[in-house]
Amino acid sequence: MISFDEFQKMEIKTAKIIKAEDIPGKDKLFKLEVDVGEESNRTLVAGLKPQYSAADLEGKAIIVVTNLAPAKIAGVESNGMLLAVDIGSDTSFLTTDKEVPPGSRIC
């Protein structure tokens, strides 16, 4: 278990998917450009391809952990982690029930 203080160290924010692109040769991965309310957009890699098309994702509100160390995934530097739920062979990304500005802190 982690303490509440440790949990509070996580920066979890709302984001908006600006662009979703295929990663050549990868059946599950998209390269996402997301707005997390910062000066410039971030790149994330997410395994949503089996459930969504790129067009389905663009414009969607998502929830992102923004203070993870960058990770190289399929040759792409990912700067955060999209939060999702695995439901057997399906995946559902977390979102908000109301429209909120990108970069809003989840508390």
C-alpha positions, -999 to +999 in steps of 0.1 A: +000+000+000+010+036-006+004+064+018-018+093+011+013+116+009+027+093-018-006+093-037-006+132-036+028+132-054+010+119-086+000+147-110-032+135-126-048+159-150-074+162-177-062+163-213-076+165-248-065+143-276-054+166-305-041+140-329-038+102-330-014+084-353-006+048-361+029+036-351+041+016-380+043-022-373+024-019-340-010-036-338-021-020-305-003+013-302-012+049-311+010+079-309-011+106-293-006+144-292-024+157-262-032+191-247-026+190-209-029+227-204+008+234-208+026+257-232+032+229-257+014+196-263+027+162-251+033+130-269+018+098-253+019+062-265-013+043-257-025+007-265-060+017-277-058+006-313-078-027-309-108-007-296-106+027-313-097+043-346-076+074-347-106+094-357-126+081-327-099+094-303-093+129-317-111+155-296-118+132-267-112+142-231-089+118-212-072+115-178-034+115-178-006+110-152+017+139-161+047+135-138+060+101-148+095+099-161+095+098-200+096+062-214+106+051-249+079+029-263+081+015-299+107+041-306+085+070-295+092+090-263+060+089-242+056+118-217+028+106-195+003+078-191-033+077-202-055+061-176-078+033-188-097+002-176-091-032-191-124-051-194-114-086-206-105-081-242-118-045-242-104-012-230-121+020-219-102+052-212-111+073-182-128+107-189-149+133-171-187+135-171-186+173-178-164+193-202-134+207-183-103+226-195-072+205-204-048+206-175-074+206-147-059+187-118-077+156-106-081+156-068 
